[in-house]
């Protein structure tokens, strides 16, 4: 193999705002002091996404402001136990699945408690102003220069938006890492040692939804955005700089920041291709194009700021998604690209995804997890498990799955489930309700709709997870959505080898590779040696360079700067771009390369 050129830290360069990006507490607090000016008393509201290290922030503020009072929003919300009772319907008793909440942050604060918080701020203001007058003749001391009230925490802005409003943001992946390490409990909870899956469930189904709704309300009025992803090394942007970064991101091609994770079935391919830590046992999967979960790096001079990439969807949904797609999905990014690596590893769990009506009625999600497996690489023995065999006894199969779950037998998959050989550049279509999994020695680019969490594992090959516990199996959900008519014949005719040539000329071929008509995503593969013209076709486009060392994306009218992509990198083209070209670049010039593109069908 050639040396990896995969970029693990893609950045959007933002020009003209170098003086509005700050790194480290010293620079950040210096800027906030300037913003306070000579006011007699300044109220700084620091609204925090759940999971922000509040003690760390308060400690540094206390060192910077000798005359400061702190009001914690947590003191004015319901207790963790009360909140748990309120959201029990959303949490359920399941280890993995809950119900997406429709609640807002205000519901977790009693009106009389918020009023008490406001009175507390007013009382402190009065006290500080009296002290100001008393010390008016003194020429030294920060007390005479004005007092500070810091209102901080999740929901702090419900008490007051203050004189200065700072939003402390945090990426979901970082939250998950803090859950795993035991550093972080759920909001208002003391469940540091609880099962990580249960902590994640509470975040995914309740806390993040509620916080995202509040965040969107605050974007227009905040003064600063604070990046709290790195311990003791925050970064901060003025609102103008932040908005300029989002505008720049959605004005042309961009990549989100990928992350990689080990797993019980993980392989070795990504270590080499993506230049990952060779000392790790494996890497099982990567989110390489999931704005719901990934981050963006925005770079202002020497300062690199990390923000959740979903912020771009919240702020620029029409520009990014397109008017038609926004109308259909709202402020959600509907397409997901991720990697599943079993090269030198094991089979994925045998699984099925819910039908649309099931995910709506059971989990409150309005569209389901349709997907596909695009094979980036494969060993000679690679297979994909897909659909049931013809003429099987469905009751007997469910009974055997349940026996296997109880540890009484090993599930006889060869009796019930099809296996199809998998070769590089094959594309397997997997509409919801189809039993499936990738076998060992495959490298899958999973192209699918975004609701990624709703996987009903049916069988996990007699193994434990990395935590030493059995991985959750959901036969009771799965048996209600399995489509038994998706048997060998149907799968062959509808889900395998669905490639048709749409356009061909010397040095260029465009193919339609799916997805199935039940799925809203269209995929097109292009093989080319020279420049190829693309249209966004009224939808955000998500692409991956599936063959070739390098390519360059360019604007026919120079509306965005040329954008270089490397092998296996996922990149996003906002709908507002409309037209773009891709051609081989660098070491790939003159060679045949290929991209696969996904977009939302009309």
C-alpha positions as CSV (number, residue, x, y, z in Angstrom):
1,X,0.0,0.0,0.0
2,X,1.0,3.6,-0.5
3,X,1.4,5.6,2.7
4,X,-1.9,6.8,4.1
5,X,-3.0,10.3,3.0
6,X,-6.3,10.1,4.8
7,X,-6.9,13.4,6.6
8,X,-8.1,12.8,10.2
9,X,-8.4,16.5,11.0
10,X,-10.1,18.3,8.2
11,X,-10.5,22.0,8.7
12,X,-12.5,24.9,7.3
13,X,-10.2,28.0,7.1
14,X,-12.1,31.1,8.0
15,X,-10.5,34.4,7.1
16,X,-11.0,37.9,8.5
17,X,-11.8,37.0,12.1
18,X,-8.4,36.1,13.6
19,X,-8.9,38.7,16.3
20,X,-12.2,37.2,17.3
21,X,-11.0,33.7,18.1
22,X,-9.4,33.0,21.5
23,X,-7.5,30.0,22.9
24,X,-6.9,29.2,26.5
25,X,-8.4,30.6,29.6
26,X,-6.1,33.6,29.8
27,X,-7.0,34.9,26.4
28,X,-10.7,34.1,26.8
29,X,-11.0,35.8,30.2
30,X,-9.1,38.8,29.0
31,X,-11.6,39.2,26.2
32,X,-14.6,38.8,28.6
33,X,-13.0,41.4,30.9
34,X,-12.9,43.8,27.9
35,X,-16.5,43.1,27.2
36,X,-17.5,43.8,30.8
37,X,-15.9,47.2,30.4
38,X,-16.5,49.7,33.3
39,X,-20.0,48.5,34.2
40,X,-20.9,48.7,37.9
41,X,-22.1,45.1,37.8
42,X,-21.9,42.6,34.9
43,X,-24.1,39.5,34.7
44,X,-22.3,36.8,32.6
45,X,-24.6,33.9,31.6
46,X,-22.8,30.8,30.6
47,X,-25.3,28.3,29.2
48,X,-23.8,24.8,29.1
49,X,-24.6,21.8,27.0
50,X,-25.0,18.8,29.3
51,X,-21.6,17.3,30.0
52,X,-19.5,20.6,30.1
53,X,-16.9,20.7,32.9
54,X,-18.6,23.4,34.9
55,X,-16.2,23.2,37.9
56,X,-13.2,23.8,35.6
57,X,-14.8,26.9,34.1
58,X,-15.8,28.4,37.5
59,X,-12.3,27.8,38.9
60,X,-10.7,29.8,36.2
61,X,-13.3,32.6,36.4
62,X,-12.7,32.9,40.1
63,X,-9.0,33.3,39.5
64,X,-9.7,36.1,37.0
65,X,-12.4,38.0,38.9
66,X,-11.7,38.7,42.6
67,X,-15.2,40.1,43.1
68,X,-17.5,37.4,41.7
69,X,-20.6,35.7,42.8
70,X,-21.7,32.4,41.2
71,X,-25.3,31.3,40.6
72,X,-25.7,27.7,39.5
73,X,-28.7,26.9,37.4
74,X,-28.7,23.3,38.7
75,X,-29.9,24.7,42.1
76,X,-33.1,25.9,40.4
77,X,-34.1,22.8,38.3
78,X,-35.9,19.7,39.5
79,X,-33.8,17.1,41.1
80,X,-32.4,14.2,39.1
81,X,-35.0,11.8,40.7
82,X,-37.8,14.1,39.8
83,X,-36.6,14.5,36.2
84,X,-36.2,10.7,35.9
85,X,-39.9,10.3,37.0
86,X,-40.9,13.0,34.4
87,X,-39.1,11.2,31.6
88,X,-39.8,7.6,32.5
89,X,-41.9,7.1,29.3
90,X,-39.0,8.4,27.2
91,X,-36.4,6.3,29.1
92,X,-38.2,3.0,29.2
93,X,-36.7,0.0,31.0
94,X,-34.7,-1.1,27.9
95,X,-30.9,-0.9,28.1
96,X,-30.6,0.7,24.6
97,X,-33.8,2.1,23.3
98,X,-36.0,4.9,24.5
99,X,-38.5,7.3,23.0
100,X,-37.4,10.6,21.5
101,X,-38.6,13.4,23.7
102,X,-40.6,16.4,22.6
103,X,-39.9,18.2,25.8
104,X,-38.2,21.6,26.2
105,X,-35.6,22.7,28.8
106,X,-38.2,24.9,30.6
107,X,-40.1,21.8,31.7
108,X,-37.3,20.8,34.0
109,X,-37.5,24.1,35.9
110,X,-40.5,25.0,38.1
111,X,-41.6,28.6,37.3
112,X,-41.3,29.6,41.0
113,X,-37.7,28.2,41.1
114,X,-36.8,30.3,38.0
115,X,-38.3,33.3,39.7
116,X,-36.2,32.5,42.8
117,X,-33.1,32.4,40.6
118,X,-33.9,35.7,39.1
119,X,-34.4,37.2,42.6
120,X,-31.0,35.8,43.6
121,X,-29.3,37.5,40.7
122,X,-31.1,40.8,41.5
123,X,-30.2,40.6,45.2
124,X,-26.5,40.1,44.3
125,X,-26.7,43.0,41.9
126,X,-28.0,45.3,44.6
127,X,-25.3,44.2,47.0
128,X,-22.5,44.7,44.4
129,X,-23.8,48.1,43.5
130,X,-23.8,49.2,47.2
131,X,-20.3,48.0,47.4
132,X,-19.4,49.9,44.3
133,X,-20.7,53.1,45.8
134,X,-19.0,52.5,49.1
135,X,-15.7,52.0,47.4
136,X,-16.2,54.7,44.8
137,X,-13.3,56.8,46.0
138,X,-10.8,54.0,45.9
139,X,-8.4,53.9,43.0
140,X,-7.3,50.2,43.2
141,X,-9.0,46.9,43.4
142,X,-11.4,45.1,41.0
143,X,-14.3,45.7,43.3
144,X,-14.2,49.4,42.4
145,X,-14.1,48.5,38.7
146,X,-17.4,46.6,39.0
147,X,-18.7,43.2,40.2
148,X,-19.3,40.0,38.3
149,X,-22.2,37.6,38.6
150,X,-21.7,34.3,36.8
151,X,-24.9,32.4,36.1
152,X,-23.7,29.0,34.8
153,X,-25.0,25.6,34.0
154,X,-27.5,23.8,31.8
155,X,-30.6,26.0,31.7
156,X,-28.7,29.1,33.0
157,X,-30.2,31.3,30.2
158,X,-33.7,30.5,31.6
159,X,-32.8,32.4,34.7
160,X,-31.3,35.3,32.8
161,X,-29.5,35.9,29.5
162,X,-27.4,38.5,31.4
163,X,-25.3,41.3,30.0
164,X,-23.0,38.8,28.3
165,X,-24.3,35.5,27.0
166,X,-21.8,32.7,26.3
167,X,-22.9,29.3,25.0
168,X,-20.6,26.4,26.0
169,X,-20.9,23.8,23.4
170,X,-19.7,20.2,23.3
171,X,-19.5,17.4,20.7
172,X,-21.5,14.2,21.3
173,X,-18.6,12.0,20.7
174,X,-16.6,13.7,23.5
175,X,-19.7,13.3,25.8
176,X,-19.7,9.5,25.0
177,X,-16.0,9.3,25.9
178,X,-16.6,11.0,29.2
179,X,-19.5,8.6,29.9
180,X,-17.2,5.6,29.3
181,X,-14.4,6.9,31.5
182,X,-16.7,7.3,34.4
183,X,-15.9,11.1,34.5
184,X,-19.4,12.1,33.5
185,X,-22.9,11.3,34.8
186,X,-26.1,12.4,33.1
187,X,-27.4,15.8,33.8
188,X,-28.6,16.2,37.5
189,X,-27.7,12.5,38.1
190,X,-25.0,10.7,40.2
191,X,-24.8,7.7,37.9
192,X,-21.1,7.9,37.1
193,X,-20.7,4.1,37.3
194,X,-23.9,3.2,35.5
195,X,-23.8,1.1,32.3
196,X,-22.5,3.4,29.5
197,X,-25.3,2.3,27.2
198,X,-27.9,3.5,29.7
199,X,-26.2,6.9,30.1
200,X,-25.9,7.2,26.4
201,X,-29.6,6.4,26.0
202,X,-30.6,9.2,28.4
203,X,-28.4,11.6,26.5
204,X,-29.6,10.6,23.0
205,X,-33.3,10.4,23.7
206,X,-33.7,13.2,26.1
207,X,-30.8,15.5,27.2
208,X,-29.4,16.2,23.8
209,X,-32.8,16.8,22.2
210,X,-33.8,19.3,24.9
211,X,-30.4,21.0,24.8
212,X,-30.4,21.3,21.0
213,X,-33.8,23.0,21.1
214,X,-32.5,25.6,23.6
215,X,-29.3,26.1,21.7
216,X,-31.1,27.0,18.6
217,X,-33.1,29.6,20.4
218,X,-29.9,31.2,21.8
219,X,-27.8,31.3,18.6
220,X,-29.2,34.7,17.5
221,X,-28.5,36.4,20.8
222,X,-25.4,34.8,22.2
223,X,-22.2,36.9,22.4
224,X,-19.7,34.1,22.3
225,X,-19.5,30.4,21.6
226,X,-17.2,28.4,23.9
227,X,-15.6,25.2,22.7
228,X,-15.2,23.0,25.8
229,X,-14.1,19.7,24.1
230,X,-10.5,19.8,25.5
231,X,-9.7,19.7,29.2
232,X,-8.3,23.0,30.4
233,X,-7.9,24.2,26.9
234,X,-11.1,25.9,25.7
235,X,-11.4,28.0,22.6
236,X,-13.9,30.8,22.1
237,X,-15.4,32.7,19.1
238,X,-17.4,35.8,18.9
239,X,-20.9,35.2,17.5
240,X,-19.8,36.9,14.2
241,X,-16.8,34.7,13.9
242,X,-18.8,31.6,14.6
243,X,-21.5,32.5,12.0
244,X,-18.8,33.3,9.5
245,X,-17.3,29.9,10.1
246,X,-20.7,28.2,9.5
247,X,-21.3,30.3,6.4
248,X,-17.9,29.4,5.0
249,X,-18.5,25.7,5.7
250,X,-21.8,25.5,3.8
251,X,-20.5,27.6,0.9
252,X,-18.6,24.7,-0.6
253,X,-17.4,21.1,-0.1
254,X,-16.4,20.2,3.5
255,X,-15.7,17.2,5.6
256,X,-16.7,16.6,9.2
257,X,-14.1,15.3,11.8
258,X,-14.1,11.5,11.7
259,X,-13.8,9.4,14.8
260,X,-12.9,5.7,15.2
261,X,-13.8,3.1,17.7
262,X,-12.8,-0.5,18.6
263,X,-15.4,-3.3,18.8
264,X,-15.6,-6.9,19.4
265,X,-15.8,-7.7,15.7
266,X,-13.3,-5.0,14.6
267,X,-10.7,-5.3,11.9
268,X,-7.3,-4.0,10.8
269,X,-8.0,-2.2,7.5
270,X,-8.6,1.3,8.9
271,X,-5.4,1.2,10.8
272,X,-3.5,1.3,7.6
273,X,-5.7,3.3,5.3
274,X,-6.7,5.9,7.9
275,X,-3.3,5.9,9.7
276,X,-4.6,4.9,13.1
277,X,-2.8,3.7,16.2
278,X,-1.2,0.4,15.3
279,X,-1.1,-0.5,19.0
280,X,-4.8,-0.7,19.3
281,X,-6.3,-4.2,19.1
282,X,-8.7,-3.2,16.3
283,X,-11.0,-0.5,14.9
284,X,-14.5,-1.7,14.3
285,X,-16.2,1.4,12.9
286,X,-15.9,5.0,12.1
287,X,-18.4,7.9,11.7
288,X,-16.9,9.6,8.7
289,X,-19.9,11.5,7.6
290,X,-22.6,11.8,10.2
291,X,-23.3,15.5,11.1
292,X,-25.7,14.4,13.9
293,X,-22.6,13.0,15.7
294,X,-19.5,14.4,14.2
295,X,-17.7,17.8,14.7
296,X,-16.4,20.6,12.5
297,X,-13.0,22.1,12.8
298,X,-13.0,25.9,12.1
299,X,-9.6,27.5,11.9
300,X,-9.0,31.2,12.5
301,X,-5.4,32.0,12.1
302,X,-3.6,29.7,14.6
303,X,-6.8,29.0,16.6
304,X,-8.7,25.8,15.7
305,X,-12.2,25.6,17.2
306,X,-14.3,22.4,17.4
307,X,-18.1,22.7,17.1
308,X,-20.7,20.1,16.7
309,X,-21.4,19.7,12.9
310,X,-25.1,19.6,13.6
311,X,-24.8,23.3,14.4
312,X,-24.4,23.9,10.6
313,X,-27.7,22.0,10.0
314,X,-29.5,24.0,12.7
315,X,-28.2,27.4,11.4
316,X,-28.2,26.8,7.6
317,X,-30.7,24.0,6.9
318,X,-31.9,25.3,3.5
319,X,-28.4,26.2,2.2
320,X,-27.0,22.9,3.3
321,X,-29.9,20.4,2.7
322,X,-31.8,22.2,0.0
323,X,-35.3,23.5,0.2
324,X,-37.0,20.3,-0.7
325,X,-35.0,18.2,1.7
326,X,-35.4,20.7,4.5
327,X,-39.2,20.6,3.9
328,X,-39.2,16.8,4.2
329,X,-36.7,16.2,7.1
330,X,-36.6,19.5,9.0
331,X,-33.3,20.4,10.7
332,X,-32.0,16.8,10.4
333,X,-29.2,15.6,8.1
334,X,-30.8,12.5,6.5
335,X,-27.8,10.8,4.9
336,X,-25.1,8.9,6.8
337,X,-21.8,7.5,5.7
338,X,-19.7,5.3,8.1
339,X,-17.2,2.5,8.0
340,X,-17.5,-1.0,9.3
341,X,-14.2,-2.9,9.4
342,X,-14.1,-6.6,9.8
343,X,-10.9,-7.2,7.8
344,X,-9.1,-9.7,10.0
345,X,-12.0,-9.5,12.4
346,X,-15.4,-11.1,13.0
347,X,-18.9,-11.0,11.7
348,X,-21.1,-8.1,12.7
349,X,-24.2,-9.1,14.8
350,X,-27.1,-10.6,12.8
351,X,-29.6,-7.8,12.8
352,X,-32.7,-6.1,11.4
353,X,-33.9,-2.5,11.3
354,X,-37.5,-1.3,12.1
355,X,-40.1,-0.5,9.5
356,X,-41.2,3.1,9.2
357,X,-44.4,2.6,11.1
358,X,-42.7,0.6,13.9
359,X,-40.0,3.3,14.5
360,X,-42.6,6.0,14.5
361,X,-45.0,4.3,16.9
362,X,-42.4,2.7,19.2
363,X,-39.6,5.3,19.3
364,X,-41.0,8.5,18.1
365,X,-38.6,8.7,15.1
366,X,-40.3,9.8,11.9
367,X,-38.2,7.9,9.4
368,X,-36.3,4.6,9.6
369,X,-32.8,3.2,9.2
370,X,-32.7,2.0,5.6
371,X,-29.2,1.3,4.6
372,X,-26.7,-0.4,2.2
373,X,-23.3,-1.9,2.2
374,X,-20.8,-0.6,-0.3
375,X,-17.8,-2.9,-0.2
376,X,-14.5,-0.9,-0.2
377,X,-12.4,-4.0,0.2
378,X,-12.9,-7.7,0.8
379,X,-11.0,-10.9,1.4
380,X,-11.5,-14.0,-0.7
381,X,-13.9,-15.5,1.9
382,X,-15.9,-12.4,2.5
383,X,-19.7,-12.7,2.5
384,X,-22.8,-10.6,3.4
385,X,-25.6,-12.2,5.2
386,X,-28.8,-11.0,3.6
387,X,-32.4,-12.1,3.8
388,X,-33.9,-15.5,4.8
389,X,-33.7,-18.7,2.9
390,X,-36.7,-19.9,0.9
391,X,-39.3,-22.1,2.6
392,X,-38.0,-21.8,6.1
393,X,-40.2,-22.2,9.2
394,X,-40.3,-18.7,10.6
395,X,-41.6,-19.8,14.0
396,X,-38.8,-22.4,14.3
397,X,-36.2,-19.7,13.4
398,X,-37.5,-17.3,16.1
399,X,-37.5,-20.2,18.6
400,X,-33.9,-21.0,17.7
401,X,-32.9,-17.3,18.1
402,X,-34.5,-17.2,21.5
403,X,-32.8,-20.5,22.5
404,X,-29.5,-19.0,21.4
405,X,-30.1,-15.9,23.4
406,X,-30.7,-18.1,26.5
407,X,-27.4,-19.8,25.8
408,X,-29.0,-23.2,25.0
409,X,-27.7,-23.5,21.4
410,X,-25.6,-21.7,18.9
411,X,-28.0,-20.2,16.3
412,X,-27.8,-22.3,13.1
413,X,-27.6,-19.4,10.8
414,X,-26.7,-21.6,7.8
415,X,-30.2,-23.2,8.1
416,X,-32.1,-19.9,7.9
417,X,-30.0,-17.0,6.6
418,X,-28.6,-16.4,3.1
419,X,-24.9,-15.8,2.5
420,X,-23.7,-14.0,-0.7
421,X,-20.1,-13.6,-1.7
422,X,-18.8,-10.0,-1.3
423,X,-16.3,-8.5,-3.7
424,X,-14.7,-5.1,-3.8
425,X,-17.1,-2.4,-5.2
426,X,-20.2,-4.6,-4.7
427,X,-23.2,-2.7,-3.4
428,X,-25.8,-4.6,-1.3
429,X,-29.1,-2.8,-0.7
430,X,-30.7,-3.3,2.7
431,X,-34.2,-1.8,3.1
432,X,-35.6,-1.8,6.7
433,X,-37.0,-5.2,7.7
434,X,-34.3,-7.2,5.9
435,X,-32.2,-9.5,8.0
436,X,-28.5,-8.7,7.4
437,X,-24.9,-8.4,8.5
438,X,-21.5,-8.1,7.1
439,X,-19.3,-11.2,7.5
440,X,-15.6,-11.2,8.5
441,X,-12.9,-9.9,6.2
442,X,-15.0,-7.1,4.7
443,X,-14.5,-3.3,4.6
444,X,-17.9,-1.7,4.4
445,X,-18.8,1.8,3.5
446,X,-22.3,2.0,5.0
447,X,-24.5,4.4,3.1
448,X,-27.8,4.8,4.8
449,X,-30.4,7.1,6.4
450,X,-29.3,8.8,9.6
451,X,-31.3,7.0,12.5
452,X,-28.3,4.8,13.2
453,X,-29.1,3.7,16.8
454,X,-32.2,1.6,15.9
455,X,-30.5,-1.8,15.3
456,X,-32.3,-4.9,16.5
457,X,-29.6,-7.5,17.1
458,X,-30.9,-11.0,16.7
459,X,-27.8,-13.0,17.3
460,X,-24.3,-12.1,18.3
461,X,-22.3,-15.3,17.6
462,X,-21.9,-16.5,21.2
463,X,-19.6,-13.6,22.2
464,X,-19.4,-10.8,24.8
465,X,-18.8,-7.2,24.2
466,X,-15.5,-5.4,25.0
467,X,-17.0,-4.6,28.4
468,X,-17.3,-8.3,29.1
469,X,-21.1,-8.2,29.1
470,X,-23.4,-9.8,26.5
471,X,-24.3,-7.2,23.9
472,X,-28.0,-6.3,23.9
473,X,-30.2,-8.5,21.7
474,X,-33.7,-7.5,20.8
475,X,-35.5,-10.4,19.3
476,X,-38.8,-9.2,20.7
477,X,-38.5,-6.1,18.5
478,X,-36.9,-7.8,15.6
479,X,-39.5,-10.5,15.1
480,X,-42.2,-7.9,14.7
481,X,-40.4,-6.2,11.7
482,X,-38.6,-9.1,9.9
483,X,-39.9,-9.2,6.3
484,X,-40.2,-12.9,5.6
485,X,-40.8,-12.5,1.9
486,X,-37.3,-11.2,1.4
487,X,-36.0,-14.6,0.7
488,X,-33.2,-15.9,-1.5
489,X,-34.9,-15.3,-4.8
490,X,-36.3,-11.8,-3.8
491,X,-32.9,-10.7,-2.5
492,X,-31.1,-11.8,-5.7
493,X,-33.6,-9.9,-7.8
494,X,-33.9,-6.7,-5.8
495,X,-30.9,-6.2,-3.5
496,X,-27.8,-7.6,-5.2
497,X,-26.0,-6.3,-8.3
498,X,-28.5,-3.5,-9.0
499,X,-26.1,-1.6,-11.2
500,X,-27.2,0.0,-14.4
501,X,-25.1,2.2,-16.7
502,X,-26.7,5.7,-17.1
503,X,-24.1,7.4,-19.2
504,X,-20.8,6.2,-20.8
505,X,-18.1,7.7,-23.0
506,X,-14.4,7.5,-23.3
507,X,-12.8,7.8,-19.8
508,X,-16.2,8.2,-18.0
509,X,-19.0,6.0,-16.8
510,X,-21.9,6.9,-14.5
511,X,-23.8,4.0,-12.9
512,X,-26.9,3.8,-10.7
513,X,-26.1,1.4,-7.9
514,X,-29.3,1.8,-5.8
515,X,-30.8,2.1,-3.3
516,X,-34.0,0.0,-3.3
517,X,-37.2,1.8,-4.2
518,X,-38.4,1.6,-0.6
519,X,-35.4,3.8,0.4
520,X,-35.3,7.6,-0.2
521,X,-31.6,7.7,-1.0
522,X,-30.3,7.5,-4.6
523,X,-26.7,6.4,-5.2
524,X,-24.6,7.1,-8.3
525,X,-21.1,5.8,-8.9
526,X,-18.8,7.6,-11.4
527,X,-15.6,6.1,-12.9
528,X,-13.5,8.7,-14.6
529,X,-10.1,9.8,-15.8
530,X,-10.8,13.4,-16.5
531,X,-13.0,16.2,-15.1
532,X,-16.6,15.2,-14.4
533,X,-19.5,17.7,-14.0
534,X,-22.0,17.1,-11.1
535,X,-25.3,18.8,-10.1
536,X,-26.6,18.6,-6.6
537,X,-30.1,17.9,-8.0
538,X,-31.9,19.8,-5.3
539,X,-30.4,17.8,-2.4
540,X,-27.3,17.8,-0.3
541,X,-24.8,15.4,-1.8
542,X,-22.6,13.1,0.2
543,X,-19.7,11.4,-1.6
544,X,-16.7,9.1,-0.9
545,X,-13.6,8.6,-3.1
546,X,-13.9,4.8,-3.4
547,X,-11.1,4.3,-5.9
548,X,-8.0,6.4,-6.5
549,X,-5.4,8.3,-4.4
550,X,-6.6,11.9,-4.8
551,X,-9.3,14.0,-6.4
552,X,-10.0,17.7,-6.5
553,X,-13.5,19.3,-6.3
554,X,-13.8,22.6,-8.1
555,X,-16.5,25.2,-8.8
556,X,-17.3,26.0,-12.5
557,X,-17.8,29.6,-11.5
558,X,-15.1,29.8,-8.8
559,X,-17.7,30.3,-6.1
560,X,-15.7,28.1,-3.7
561,X,-12.0,27.3,-3.4
562,X,-10.7,24.0,-4.9
563,X,-11.1,21.1,-2.4
564,X,-8.8,18.1,-2.3
565,X,-10.1,14.7,-1.1
566,X,-8.2,11.5,-0.6
567,X,-9.0,7.8,-0.8
568,X,-11.9,6.7,1.5
569,X,-12.7,10.2,2.6
570,X,-16.3,11.2,2.8
571,X,-17.2,14.7,1.8
572,X,-20.3,16.8,1.7
573,X,-21.5,19.2,-1.0
574,X,-24.2,21.6,0.3
575,X,-27.2,21.9,-2.0
576,X,-26.6,25.7,-2.5
577,X,-23.4,24.9,-4.4
578,X,-25.6,23.6,-7.3
579,X,-22.8,22.7,-9.7
580,X,-19.3,21.3,-9.2
581,X,-16.7,19.2,-10.9
582,X,-14.4,16.4,-9.8
583,X,-11.2,15.3,-11.5
584,X,-8.2,13.1,-10.7
585,X,-5.5,15.0,-8.9
586,X,-1.9,14.6,-7.8
587,X,-0.8,11.0,-8.0
588,X,-4.1,10.0,-9.6
589,X,-3.8,12.3,-12.6
590,X,-4.3,10.3,-15.8
591,X,-5.6,7.3,-13.8
592,X,-9.1,5.9,-13.5
593,X,-10.7,6.8,-10.1
594,X,-14.2,6.5,-8.7
595,X,-16.6,8.3,-6.4
596,X,-20.0,7.2,-5.0
597,X,-22.6,9.9,-4.4
598,X,-25.7,9.8,-2.3
599,X,-28.6,12.3,-2.4
600,X,-32.3,12.4,-1.5
601,X,-34.5,11.4,-4.4
602,X,-37.3,13.7,-5.7
